[in-house]
């Protein structure tokens, strides 16, 4: 069984992913042809920025996701760096 994520959460996640990808292209002065979409790269940068925003500026970032573990279990995670760690429900 898959945990559902609502339309608003999907839109927020898409907006974050697109914004991070645009940031990467801008910072590296690459085009999307030169640096194709790569969710691993985008996720790594998102995690780094989210962590930095909390650690340096105490700004929390909401980034909802459904996480699937190696054993197949899932949880809904709403990234909340107010505690310094992601929270899972």
PDB file of N, CA, C and O in Angstrom:
ATOM      1  N   UNK A   1       0.837  -1.183   0.000  1.00  0.00           N
ATOM      2  CA  UNK A   1       0.000   0.000   0.000  1.00  0.00           C
ATOM      3  C   UNK A   1       0.885   1.251   0.000  1.00  0.00           C
ATOM      4  O   UNK A   1       1.834   1.352   0.778  1.00  0.00           O
ATOM      5  N   UNK A   2       0.567   2.181  -0.865  1.00  0.00           N
ATOM      6  CA  UNK A   2       1.315   3.429  -0.964  1.00  0.00           C
ATOM      7  C   UNK A   2       0.625   4.500  -0.139  1.00  0.00           C
ATOM      8  O   UNK A   2      -0.600   4.620  -0.163  1.00  0.00           O
ATOM      9  N   UNK A   3       1.406   5.270   0.584  1.00  0.00           N
ATOM     10  CA  UNK A   3       0.875   6.391   1.359  1.00  0.00           C
ATOM     11  C   UNK A   3       0.572   7.530   0.387  1.00  0.00           C
ATOM     12  O   UNK A   3       1.450   7.926  -0.379  1.00  0.00           O
ATOM     13  N   UNK A   4      -0.650   8.063   0.400  1.00  0.00           N
ATOM     14  CA  UNK A   4      -0.987   9.132  -0.547  1.00  0.00           C
ATOM     15  C   UNK A   4      -0.350  10.468  -0.142  1.00  0.00           C
ATOM     16  O   UNK A   4      -0.126  10.735   1.038  1.00  0.00           O
ATOM     17  N   UNK A   5      -0.074  11.275  -1.127  1.00  0.00           N
ATOM     18  CA  UNK A   5       0.405  12.637  -0.904  1.00  0.00           C
ATOM     19  C   UNK A   5      -0.560  13.541  -1.674  1.00  0.00           C
ATOM     20  O   UNK A   5      -0.909  13.234  -2.814  1.00  0.00           O
ATOM     21  N   UNK A   6      -0.993  14.640  -1.077  1.00  0.00           N
ATOM     22  CA  UNK A   6      -2.034  15.444  -1.715  1.00  0.00           C
ATOM     23  C   UNK A   6      -1.472  16.369  -2.796  1.00  0.00           C
ATOM     24  O   UNK A   6      -0.259  16.543  -2.910  1.00  0.00           O
ATOM     25  N   UNK A   7      -2.367  16.954  -3.582  1.00  0.00           N
ATOM     26  CA  UNK A   7      -1.973  17.773  -4.732  1.00  0.00           C
ATOM     27  C   UNK A   7      -1.114  18.961  -4.301  1.00  0.00           C
ATOM     28  O   UNK A   7      -0.137  19.284  -4.976  1.00  0.00           O
ATOM     29  N   UNK A   8      -1.453  19.604  -3.211  1.00  0.00           N
ATOM     30  CA  UNK A   8      -0.676  20.741  -2.732  1.00  0.00           C
ATOM     31  C   UNK A   8       0.750  20.348  -2.372  1.00  0.00           C
ATOM     32  O   UNK A   8       1.697  21.085  -2.647  1.00  0.00           O
ATOM     33  N   UNK A   9       0.892  19.177  -1.752  1.00  0.00           N
ATOM     34  CA  UNK A   9       2.225  18.686  -1.393  1.00  0.00           C
ATOM     35  C   UNK A   9       3.031  18.331  -2.640  1.00  0.00           C
ATOM     36  O   UNK A   9       4.235  18.583  -2.698  1.00  0.00           O
ATOM     37  N   UNK A  10       2.363  17.745  -3.642  1.00  0.00           N
ATOM     38  CA  UNK A  10       3.037  17.435  -4.913  1.00  0.00           C
ATOM     39  C   UNK A  10       3.507  18.706  -5.603  1.00  0.00           C
ATOM     40  O   UNK A  10       4.618  18.761  -6.130  1.00  0.00           O
ATOM     41  N   UNK A  11       2.659  19.726  -5.597  1.00  0.00           N
ATOM     42  CA  UNK A  11       3.015  20.993  -6.227  1.00  0.00           C
ATOM     43  C   UNK A  11       4.191  21.653  -5.516  1.00  0.00           C
ATOM     44  O   UNK A  11       5.081  22.198  -6.168  1.00  0.00           O
ATOM     45  N   UNK A  12       4.201  21.608  -4.193  1.00  0.00           N
ATOM     46  CA  UNK A  12       5.314  22.171  -3.431  1.00  0.00           C
ATOM     47  C   UNK A  12       6.612  21.429  -3.740  1.00  0.00           C
ATOM     48  O   UNK A  12       7.650  22.054  -3.954  1.00  0.00           O
ATOM     49  N   UNK A  13       6.554  20.111  -3.764  1.00  0.00           N
ATOM     50  CA  UNK A  13       7.732  19.302  -4.059  1.00  0.00           C
ATOM     51  C   UNK A  13       8.246  19.594  -5.468  1.00  0.00           C
ATOM     52  O   UNK A  13       9.452  19.733  -5.669  1.00  0.00           O
ATOM     53  N   UNK A  14       7.340  19.688  -6.445  1.00  0.00           N
ATOM     54  CA  UNK A  14       7.735  20.020  -7.819  1.00  0.00           C
ATOM     55  C   UNK A  14       8.381  21.401  -7.888  1.00  0.00           C
ATOM     56  O   UNK A  14       9.386  21.588  -8.574  1.00  0.00           O
ATOM     57  N   UNK A  15       7.805  22.358  -7.181  1.00  0.00           N
ATOM     58  CA  UNK A  15       8.343  23.721  -7.174  1.00  0.00           C
ATOM     59  C   UNK A  15       9.754  23.745  -6.583  1.00  0.00           C
ATOM     60  O   UNK A  15      10.638  24.423  -7.105  1.00  0.00           O
ATOM     61  N   UNK A  16       9.959  23.009  -5.500  1.00  0.00           N
ATOM     62  CA  UNK A  16      11.288  22.925  -4.886  1.00  0.00           C
ATOM     63  C   UNK A  16      12.277  22.277  -5.844  1.00  0.00           C
ATOM     64  O   UNK A  16      13.366  22.807  -6.062  1.00  0.00           O
ATOM     65  N   UNK A  17      11.909  21.135  -6.419  1.00  0.00           N
ATOM     66  CA  UNK A  17      12.810  20.429  -7.340  1.00  0.00           C
ATOM     67  C   UNK A  17      13.173  21.303  -8.544  1.00  0.00           C
ATOM     68  O   UNK A  17      14.339  21.378  -8.932  1.00  0.00           O
ATOM     69  N   UNK A  18      12.179  21.959  -9.130  1.00  0.00           N
ATOM     70  CA  UNK A  18      12.433  22.829 -10.277  1.00  0.00           C
ATOM     71  C   UNK A  18      13.311  24.019  -9.905  1.00  0.00           C
ATOM     72  O   UNK A  18      14.212  24.391 -10.658  1.00  0.00           O
ATOM     73  N   UNK A  19      13.049  24.612  -8.748  1.00  0.00           N
ATOM     74  CA  UNK A  19      13.846  25.744  -8.292  1.00  0.00           C
ATOM     75  C   UNK A  19      15.291  25.370  -8.025  1.00  0.00           C
ATOM     76  O   UNK A  19      16.204  26.122  -8.367  1.00  0.00           O
ATOM     77  N   UNK A  20      15.502  24.218  -7.418  1.00  0.00           N
ATOM     78  CA  UNK A  20      16.870  23.759  -7.141  1.00  0.00           C
ATOM     79  C   UNK A  20      17.590  23.465  -8.454  1.00  0.00           C
ATOM     80  O   UNK A  20      18.760  23.816  -8.607  1.00  0.00           O
ATOM     81  N   UNK A  21      16.909  22.828  -9.399  1.00  0.00           N
ATOM     82  CA  UNK A  21      17.522  22.541 -10.696  1.00  0.00           C
ATOM     83  C   UNK A  21      17.903  23.844 -11.402  1.00  0.00           C
ATOM     84  O   UNK A  21      18.995  23.948 -11.961  1.00  0.00           O
ATOM     85  N   UNK A  22      17.013  24.834 -11.378  1.00  0.00           N
ATOM     86  CA  UNK A  22      17.327  26.133 -11.973  1.00  0.00           C
ATOM     87  C   UNK A  22      18.524  26.780 -11.285  1.00  0.00           C
ATOM     88  O   UNK A  22      19.370  27.382 -11.946  1.00  0.00           O
ATOM     89  N   UNK A  23      18.598  26.661  -9.970  1.00  0.00           N
ATOM     90  CA  UNK A  23      19.741  27.194  -9.215  1.00  0.00           C
ATOM     91  C   UNK A  23      21.039  26.527  -9.670  1.00  0.00           C
ATOM     92  O   UNK A  23      22.041  27.204  -9.902  1.00  0.00           O
ATOM     93  N   UNK A  24      21.019  25.212  -9.794  1.00  0.00           N
ATOM     94  CA  UNK A  24      22.214  24.474 -10.235  1.00  0.00           C
ATOM     95  C   UNK A  24      22.641  24.945 -11.622  1.00  0.00           C
ATOM     96  O   UNK A  24      23.824  25.190 -11.855  1.00  0.00           O
ATOM     97  N   UNK A  25      21.684  25.074 -12.544  1.00  0.00           N
ATOM     98  CA  UNK A  25      22.017  25.533 -13.895  1.00  0.00           C
ATOM     99  C   UNK A  25      22.603  26.941 -13.867  1.00  0.00           C
ATOM    100  O   UNK A  25      23.572  27.221 -14.572  1.00  0.00           O
ATOM    101  N   UNK A  26      22.032  27.818 -13.068  1.00  0.00           N
ATOM    102  CA  UNK A  26      22.520  29.189 -12.974  1.00  0.00           C
ATOM    103  C   UNK A  26      23.925  29.240 -12.385  1.00  0.00           C
ATOM    104  O   UNK A  26      24.807  29.910 -12.922  1.00  0.00           O
ATOM    105  N   UNK A  27      24.127  28.529 -11.280  1.00  0.00           N
ATOM    106  CA  UNK A  27      25.434  28.565 -10.614  1.00  0.00           C
ATOM    107  C   UNK A  27      26.548  27.957 -11.470  1.00  0.00           C
ATOM    108  O   UNK A  27      27.695  28.400 -11.411  1.00  0.00           O
ATOM    109  N   UNK A  28      26.206  26.949 -12.259  1.00  0.00           N
ATOM    110  CA  UNK A  28      27.220  26.274 -13.076  1.00  0.00           C
ATOM    111  C   UNK A  28      27.303  26.845 -14.488  1.00  0.00           C
ATOM    112  O   UNK A  28      28.162  26.445 -15.275  1.00  0.00           O
ATOM    113  N   UNK A  29      26.402  27.789 -14.809  1.00  0.00           N
ATOM    114  CA  UNK A  29      26.338  28.391 -16.143  1.00  0.00           C
ATOM    115  C   UNK A  29      26.206  27.316 -17.227  1.00  0.00           C
ATOM    116  O   UNK A  29      26.847  27.380 -18.276  1.00  0.00           O
ATOM    117  N   UNK A  30      25.354  26.328 -16.940  1.00  0.00           N
ATOM    118  CA  UNK A  30      25.081  25.243 -17.876  1.00  0.00           C
ATOM    119  C   UNK A  30      23.656  25.370 -18.383  1.00  0.00           C
ATOM    120  O   UNK A  30      22.815  26.029 -17.771  1.00  0.00           O
ATOM    121  N   UNK A  31      23.404  24.727 -19.511  1.00  0.00           N
ATOM    122  CA  UNK A  31      22.045  24.617 -20.019  1.00  0.00           C
ATOM    123  C   UNK A  31      21.503  23.248 -19.617  1.00  0.00           C
ATOM    124  O   UNK A  31      22.249  22.376 -19.171  1.00  0.00           O
ATOM    125  N   UNK A  32      20.196  23.077 -19.782  1.00  0.00           N
ATOM    126  CA  UNK A  32      19.610  21.772 -19.458  1.00  0.00           C
ATOM    127  C   UNK A  32      20.123  20.688 -20.406  1.00  0.00           C
ATOM    128  O   UNK A  32      20.111  19.510 -20.051  1.00  0.00           O
ATOM    129  N   UNK A  33      20.571  21.064 -21.597  1.00  0.00           N
ATOM    130  CA  UNK A  33      21.182  20.087 -22.506  1.00  0.00           C
ATOM    131  C   UNK A  33      22.556  19.646 -21.998  1.00  0.00           C
ATOM    132  O   UNK A  33      22.946  18.488 -22.154  1.00  0.00           O
ATOM    133  N   UNK A  34      23.276  20.576 -21.395  1.00  0.00           N
ATOM    134  CA  UNK A  34      24.613  20.272 -20.888  1.00  0.00           C
ATOM    135  C   UNK A  34      24.564  19.530 -19.547  1.00  0.00           C
ATOM    136  O   UNK A  34      25.440  18.721 -19.242  1.00  0.00           O
ATOM    137  N   UNK A  35      23.551  19.810 -18.769  1.00  0.00           N
ATOM    138  CA  UNK A  35      23.420  19.211 -17.439  1.00  0.00           C
ATOM    139  C   UNK A  35      21.987  18.712 -17.274  1.00  0.00           C
ATOM    140  O   UNK A  35      21.139  19.433 -16.749  1.00  0.00           O
ATOM    141  N   UNK A  36      21.708  17.487 -17.716  1.00  0.00           N
ATOM    142  CA  UNK A  36      20.343  16.970 -17.683  1.00  0.00           C
ATOM    143  C   UNK A  36      19.794  16.845 -16.257  1.00  0.00           C
ATOM    144  O   UNK A  36      20.539  16.780 -15.280  1.00  0.00           O
ATOM    145  N   UNK A  37      18.477  16.815 -16.183  1.00  0.00           N
ATOM    146  CA  UNK A  37      17.746  16.620 -14.926  1.00  0.00           C
ATOM    147  C   UNK A  37      18.240  15.352 -14.259  1.00  0.00           C
ATOM    148  O   UNK A  37      18.297  14.298 -14.893  1.00  0.00           O
ATOM    149  N   UNK A  38      18.594  15.440 -12.990  1.00  0.00           N
ATOM    150  CA  UNK A  38      19.105  14.295 -12.230  1.00  0.00           C
ATOM    151  C   UNK A  38      18.604  14.427 -10.798  1.00  0.00           C
ATOM    152  O   UNK A  38      19.097  15.261 -10.039  1.00  0.00           O
ATOM    153  N   UNK A  39      17.624  13.603 -10.427  1.00  0.00           N
ATOM    154  CA  UNK A  39      17.022  13.722  -9.093  1.00  0.00           C
ATOM    155  C   UNK A  39      18.016  13.464  -7.969  1.00  0.00           C
ATOM    156  O   UNK A  39      17.866  14.030  -6.887  1.00  0.00           O
ATOM    157  N   UNK A  40      19.016  12.635  -8.191  1.00  0.00           N
ATOM    158  CA  UNK A  40      20.021  12.420  -7.145  1.00  0.00           C
ATOM    159  C   UNK A  40      20.784  13.717  -6.886  1.00  0.00           C
ATOM    160  O   UNK A  40      21.004  14.092  -5.734  1.00  0.00           O
ATOM    161  N   UNK A  41      21.187  14.399  -7.954  1.00  0.00           N
ATOM    162  CA  UNK A  41      21.890  15.673  -7.819  1.00  0.00           C
ATOM    163  C   UNK A  41      20.979  16.717  -7.166  1.00  0.00           C
ATOM    164  O   UNK A  41      21.397  17.431  -6.254  1.00  0.00           O
ATOM    165  N   UNK A  42      19.745  16.799  -7.635  1.00  0.00           N
ATOM    166  CA  UNK A  42      18.797  17.779  -7.095  1.00  0.00           C
ATOM    167  C   UNK A  42      18.534  17.503  -5.615  1.00  0.00           C
ATOM    168  O   UNK A  42      18.498  18.432  -4.808  1.00  0.00           O
ATOM    169  N   UNK A  43      18.352  16.241  -5.259  1.00  0.00           N
ATOM    170  CA  UNK A  43      18.118  15.883  -3.862  1.00  0.00           C
ATOM    171  C   UNK A  43      19.297  16.214  -2.970  1.00  0.00           C
ATOM    172  O   UNK A  43      19.119  16.681  -1.844  1.00  0.00           O
ATOM    173  N   UNK A  44      20.508  15.974  -3.472  1.00  0.00           N
ATOM    174  CA  UNK A  44      21.715  16.285  -2.697  1.00  0.00           C
ATOM    175  C   UNK A  44      21.811  17.784  -2.428  1.00  0.00           C
ATOM    176  O   UNK A  44      22.114  18.202  -1.310  1.00  0.00           O
ATOM    177  N   UNK A  45      21.553  18.585  -3.452  1.00  0.00           N
ATOM    178  CA  UNK A  45      21.613  20.046  -3.291  1.00  0.00           C
ATOM    179  C   UNK A  45      20.483  20.527  -2.380  1.00  0.00           C
ATOM    180  O   UNK A  45      20.699  21.395  -1.534  1.00  0.00           O
ATOM    181  N   UNK A  46      19.289  19.974  -2.544  1.00  0.00           N
ATOM    182  CA  UNK A  46      18.158  20.340  -1.683  1.00  0.00           C
ATOM    183  C   UNK A  46      18.481  20.055  -0.219  1.00  0.00           C
ATOM    184  O   UNK A  46      18.238  20.894   0.649  1.00  0.00           O
ATOM    185  N   UNK A  47      19.022  18.880   0.052  1.00  0.00           N
ATOM    186  CA  UNK A  47      19.385  18.524   1.432  1.00  0.00           C
ATOM    187  C   UNK A  47      20.431  19.487   1.994  1.00  0.00           C
ATOM    188  O   UNK A  47      20.341  19.905   3.148  1.00  0.00           O
ATOM    189  N   UNK A  48      21.426  19.838   1.169  1.00  0.00           N
ATOM    190  CA  UNK A  48      22.487  20.738   1.630  1.00  0.00           C
ATOM    191  C   UNK A  48      21.935  22.136   1.923  1.00  0.00           C
ATOM    192  O   UNK A  48      22.268  22.732   2.947  1.00  0.00           O
ATOM    193  N   UNK A  49      21.099  22.653   1.034  1.00  0.00           N
ATOM    194  CA  UNK A  49      20.521  23.985   1.220  1.00  0.00           C
ATOM    195  C   UNK A  49      19.595  24.002   2.431  1.00  0.00           C
ATOM    196  O   UNK A  49      19.641  24.930   3.239  1.00  0.00           O
ATOM    197  N   UNK A  50      18.753  22.975   2.557  1.00  0.00           N
ATOM    198  CA  UNK A  50      17.826  22.884   3.680  1.00  0.00           C
ATOM    199  C   UNK A  50      18.576  22.866   5.002  1.00  0.00           C
ATOM    200  O   UNK A  50      18.206  23.563   5.947  1.00  0.00           O
ATOM    201  N   UNK A  51      19.622  22.073   5.061  1.00  0.00           N
ATOM    202  CA  UNK A  51      20.427  21.988   6.274  1.00  0.00           C
ATOM    203  C   UNK A  51      21.101  23.322   6.583  1.00  0.00           C
ATOM    204  O   UNK A  51      21.108  23.771   7.729  1.00  0.00           O
ATOM    205  N   UNK A  52      21.657  23.941   5.573  1.00  0.00           N
ATOM    206  CA  UNK A  52      22.329  25.229   5.750  1.00  0.00           C
ATOM    207  C   UNK A  52      21.353  26.308   6.216  1.00  0.00           C
ATOM    208  O   UNK A  52      21.681  27.107   7.093  1.00  0.00           O
ATOM    209  N   UNK A  53      20.165  26.331   5.636  1.00  0.00           N
ATOM    210  CA  UNK A  53      19.167  27.324   6.055  1.00  0.00           C
ATOM    211  C   UNK A  53      18.835  27.192   7.532  1.00  0.00           C
ATOM    212  O   UNK A  53      18.664  28.194   8.226  1.00  0.00           O
ATOM    213  N   UNK A  54      18.743  25.954   8.014  1.00  0.00           N
ATOM    214  CA  UNK A  54      18.450  25.773   9.431  1.00  0.00           C
ATOM    215  C   UNK A  54      19.669  26.090  10.295  1.00  0.00           C
ATOM    216  O   UNK A  54      19.569  26.846  11.261  1.00  0.00           O
ATOM    217  N   UNK A  55      20.803  25.520   9.952  1.00  0.00           N
ATOM    218  CA  UNK A  55      22.000  25.660  10.796  1.00  0.00           C
ATOM    219  C   UNK A  55      22.489  27.099  10.890  1.00  0.00           C
ATOM    220  O   UNK A  55      22.907  27.538  11.962  1.00  0.00           O
ATOM    221  N   UNK A  56      22.446  27.831   9.799  1.00  0.00           N
ATOM    222  CA  UNK A  56      22.977  29.203   9.790  1.00  0.00           C
ATOM    223  C   UNK A  56      21.938  30.265  10.104  1.00  0.00           C
ATOM    224  O   UNK A  56      22.234  31.255  10.773  1.00  0.00           O
ATOM    225  N   UNK A  57      20.704  30.054   9.614  1.00  0.00           N
ATOM    226  CA  UNK A  57      19.693  31.107   9.703  1.00  0.00           C
ATOM    227  C   UNK A  57      18.469  30.739  10.527  1.00  0.00           C
ATOM    228  O   UNK A  57      17.592  31.575  10.745  1.00  0.00           O
ATOM    229  N   UNK A  58      18.404  29.482  10.989  1.00  0.00           N
ATOM    230  CA  UNK A  58      17.259  28.983  11.753  1.00  0.00           C
ATOM    231  C   UNK A  58      15.951  29.122  10.968  1.00  0.00           C
ATOM    232  O   UNK A  58      14.902  29.419  11.539  1.00  0.00           O
ATOM    233  N   UNK A  59      16.028  28.902   9.651  1.00  0.00           N
ATOM    234  CA  UNK A  59      14.853  28.919   8.792  1.00  0.00           C
ATOM    235  C   UNK A  59      14.448  27.488   8.487  1.00  0.00           C
ATOM    236  O   UNK A  59      15.217  26.728   7.897  1.00  0.00           O
ATOM    237  N   UNK A  60      13.238  27.123   8.892  1.00  0.00           N
ATOM    238  CA  UNK A  60      12.732  25.771   8.658  1.00  0.00           C
ATOM    239  C   UNK A  60      12.238  25.655   7.217  1.00  0.00           C
ATOM    240  O   UNK A  60      11.745  26.627   6.644  1.00  0.00           O
ATOM    241  N   UNK A  61      12.370  24.469   6.640  1.00  0.00           N
ATOM    242  CA  UNK A  61      11.936  24.205   5.274  1.00  0.00           C
ATOM    243  C   UNK A  61      10.975  23.027   5.287  1.00  0.00           C
ATOM    244  O   UNK A  61      11.280  21.979   5.855  1.00  0.00           O
ATOM    245  N   UNK A  62       9.826  23.196   4.668  1.00  0.00           N
ATOM    246  CA  UNK A  62       8.845  22.122   4.547  1.00  0.00           C
ATOM    247  C   UNK A  62       9.027  21.473   3.190  1.00  0.00           C
ATOM    248  O   UNK A  62       8.939  22.136   2.156  1.00  0.00           O
ATOM    249  N   UNK A  63       9.281  20.175   3.197  1.00  0.00           N
ATOM    250  CA  UNK A  63       9.485  19.420   1.954  1.00  0.00           C
ATOM    251  C   UNK A  63       8.885  18.030   2.138  1.00  0.00           C
ATOM    252  O   UNK A  63       9.598  17.074   2.440  1.00  0.00           O
ATOM    253  N   UNK A  64       7.554  17.924   1.952  1.00  0.00           N
ATOM    254  CA  UNK A  64       6.866  16.647   2.212  1.00  0.00           C
ATOM    255  C   UNK A  64       7.284  15.555   1.233  1.00  0.00           C
ATOM    256  O   UNK A  64       7.552  15.815   0.060  1.00  0.00           O
ATOM    257  N   UNK A  65       7.333  14.323   1.748  1.00  0.00           N
ATOM    258  CA  UNK A  65       7.696  13.183   0.902  1.00  0.00           C
ATOM    259  C   UNK A  65       7.220  11.889   1.547  1.00  0.00           C
ATOM    260  O   UNK A  65       7.021  11.817   2.759  1.00  0.00           O
ATOM    261  N   UNK A  66       7.042  10.876   0.718  1.00  0.00           N
ATOM    262  CA  UNK A  66       6.806   9.517   1.194  1.00  0.00           C
ATOM    263  C   UNK A  66       8.121   8.774   0.992  1.00  0.00           C
ATOM    264  O   UNK A  66       8.629   8.694  -0.126  1.00  0.00           O
ATOM    265  N   UNK A  67       8.664   8.236   2.066  1.00  0.00           N
ATOM    266  CA  UNK A  67       9.944   7.529   2.024  1.00  0.00           C
ATOM    267  C   UNK A  67       9.673   6.034   2.067  1.00  0.00           C
ATOM    268  O   UNK A  67       8.912   5.560   2.910  1.00  0.00           O
ATOM    269  N   UNK A  68      10.300   5.288   1.154  1.00  0.00           N
ATOM    270  CA  UNK A  68      10.201   3.836   1.138  1.00  0.00           C
ATOM    271  C   UNK A  68      11.551   3.268   1.557  1.00  0.00           C
ATOM    272  O   UNK A  68      12.575   3.557   0.939  1.00  0.00           O
ATOM    273  N   UNK A  69      11.543   2.462   2.606  1.00  0.00           N
ATOM    274  CA  UNK A  69      12.767   1.864   3.126  1.00  0.00           C
ATOM    275  C   UNK A  69      13.084   0.561   2.394  1.00  0.00           C
ATOM    276  O   UNK A  69      12.244   0.033   1.666  1.00  0.00           O
ATOM    277  N   UNK A  70      14.292   0.050   2.588  1.00  0.00           N
ATOM    278  CA  UNK A  70      14.747  -1.167   1.916  1.00  0.00           C
ATOM    279  C   UNK A  70      13.806  -2.348   2.152  1.00  0.00           C
ATOM    280  O   UNK A  70      13.648  -3.200   1.278  1.00  0.00           O
ATOM    281  N   UNK A  71      13.183  -2.401   3.327  1.00  0.00           N
ATOM    282  CA  UNK A  71      12.277  -3.522   3.627  1.00  0.00           C
ATOM    283  C   UNK A  71      10.870  -3.330   3.058  1.00  0.00           C
ATOM    284  O   UNK A  71       9.991  -4.163   3.277  1.00  0.00           O
ATOM    285  N   UNK A  72      10.658  -2.226   2.323  1.00  0.00           N
ATOM    286  CA  UNK A  72       9.370  -1.972   1.691  1.00  0.00           C
ATOM    287  C   UNK A  72       8.405  -1.144   2.516  1.00  0.00           C
ATOM    288  O   UNK A  72       7.380  -0.703   1.996  1.00  0.00           O
ATOM    289  N   UNK A  73       8.705  -0.919   3.792  1.00  0.00           N
ATOM    290  CA  UNK A  73       7.825  -0.091   4.605  1.00  0.00           C
ATOM    291  C   UNK A  73       7.958   1.370   4.179  1.00  0.00           C
ATOM    292  O   UNK A  73       8.990   1.798   3.662  1.00  0.00           O
ATOM    293  N   UNK A  74       6.890   2.113   4.412  1.00  0.00           N
ATOM    294  CA  UNK A  74       6.863   3.510   4.027  1.00  0.00           C
ATOM    295  C   UNK A  74       6.460   4.385   5.199  1.00  0.00           C
ATOM    296  O   UNK A  74       5.808   3.934   6.141  1.00  0.00           O
ATOM    297  N   UNK A  75       6.861   5.640   5.121  1.00  0.00           N
ATOM    298  CA  UNK A  75       6.383   6.632   6.080  1.00  0.00           C
ATOM    299  C   UNK A  75       6.266   7.971   5.372  1.00  0.00           C
ATOM    300  O   UNK A  75       6.982   8.249   4.410  1.00  0.00           O
ATOM    301  N   UNK A  76       5.359   8.789   5.860  1.00  0.00           N
ATOM    302  CA  UNK A  76       5.216  10.150   5.376  1.00  0.00           C
ATOM    303  C   UNK A  76       6.179  11.001   6.187  1.00  0.00           C
ATOM    304  O   UNK A  76       6.130  11.002   7.417  1.00  0.00           O
ATOM    305  N   UNK A  77       7.042  11.713   5.510  1.00  0.00           N
ATOM    306  CA  UNK A  77       8.016  12.582   6.183  1.00  0.00           C
ATOM    307  C   UNK A  77       7.769  14.019   5.755  1.00  0.00           C
ATOM    308  O   UNK A  77       7.668  14.327   4.568  1.00  0.00           O
ATOM    309  N   UNK A  78       7.676  14.873   6.734  1.00  0.00           N
ATOM    310  CA  UNK A  78       7.552  16.297   6.464  1.00  0.00           C
ATOM    311  C   UNK A  78       8.801  16.929   7.046  1.00  0.00           C
ATOM    312  O   UNK A  78       8.928  17.071   8.262  1.00  0.00           O
ATOM    313  N   UNK A  79       9.708  17.300   6.186  1.00  0.00           N
ATOM    314  CA  UNK A  79      11.011  17.779   6.635  1.00  0.00           C
ATOM    315  C   UNK A  79      10.855  19.067   7.410  1.00  0.00           C
ATOM    316  O   UNK A  79      10.388  20.078   6.885  1.00  0.00           O
ATOM    317  N   UNK A  80      11.245  19.015   8.639  1.00  0.00           N
ATOM    318  CA  UNK A  80      11.095  20.126   9.560  1.00  0.00           C
ATOM    319  C   UNK A  80      12.403  20.266  10.312  1.00  0.00           C
ATOM    320  O   UNK A  80      12.658  19.529  11.265  1.00  0.00           O
ATOM    321  N   UNK A  81      13.219  21.193   9.896  1.00  0.00           N
ATOM    322  CA  UNK A  81      14.538  21.333  10.496  1.00  0.00           C
ATOM    323  C   UNK A  81      14.531  22.206  11.748  1.00  0.00           C
ATOM    324  O   UNK A  81      15.588  22.608  12.234  1.00  0.00           O
ATOM    325  N   UNK A  82      13.332  22.502  12.272  1.00  0.00           N
ATOM    326  CA  UNK A  82      13.298  23.243  13.531  1.00  0.00           C
ATOM    327  C   UNK A  82      13.985  22.468  14.640  1.00  0.00           C
ATOM    328  O   UNK A  82      14.576  23.054  15.547  1.00  0.00           O
ATOM    329  N   UNK A  83      13.904  21.132  14.563  1.00  0.00           N
ATOM    330  CA  UNK A  83      14.547  20.302  15.576  1.00  0.00           C
ATOM    331  C   UNK A  83      15.953  19.894  15.149  1.00  0.00           C
ATOM    332  O   UNK A  83      16.665  19.209  15.883  1.00  0.00           O
ATOM    333  N   UNK A  84      16.348  20.337  13.924  1.00  0.00           N
ATOM    334  CA  UNK A  84      17.652  19.971  13.415  1.00  0.00           C
ATOM    335  C   UNK A  84      17.634  18.648  12.672  1.00  0.00           C
ATOM    336  O   UNK A  84      18.664  18.227  12.144  1.00  0.00           O
ATOM    337  N   UNK A  85      16.476  17.977  12.618  1.00  0.00           N
ATOM    338  CA  UNK A  85      16.364  16.698  11.931  1.00  0.00           C
ATOM    339  C   UNK A  85      15.026  16.639  11.226  1.00  0.00           C
ATOM    340  O   UNK A  85      14.086  17.354  11.573  1.00  0.00           O
ATOM    341  N   UNK A  86      14.959  15.775  10.231  1.00  0.00           N
ATOM    342  CA  UNK A  86      13.677  15.590   9.543  1.00  0.00           C
ATOM    343  C   UNK A  86      12.736  14.838  10.470  1.00  0.00           C
ATOM    344  O   UNK A  86      13.157  13.962  11.225  1.00  0.00           O
ATOM    345  N   UNK A  87      11.458  15.188  10.404  1.00  0.00           N
ATOM    346  CA  UNK A  87      10.479  14.481  11.223  1.00  0.00           C
ATOM    347  C   UNK A  87       9.709  13.507  10.349  1.00  0.00           C
ATOM    348  O   UNK A  87       9.391  13.811   9.199  1.00  0.00           O
ATOM    349  N   UNK A  88       9.413  12.349  10.888  1.00  0.00           N
ATOM    350  CA  UNK A  88       8.665  11.332  10.145  1.00  0.00           C
ATOM    351  C   UNK A  88       7.410  10.965  10.921  1.00  0.00           C
ATOM    352  O   UNK A  88       7.428  10.850  12.146  1.00  0.00           O
ATOM    353  N   UNK A  89       6.326  10.784  10.187  1.00  0.00           N
ATOM    354  CA  UNK A  89       5.049  10.365  10.778  1.00  0.00           C
ATOM    355  C   UNK A  89       4.653   9.036  10.183  1.00  0.00           C
ATOM    356  O   UNK A  89       3.607   8.489  10.534  1.00  0.00           O
TER     357      UNK A  89
END
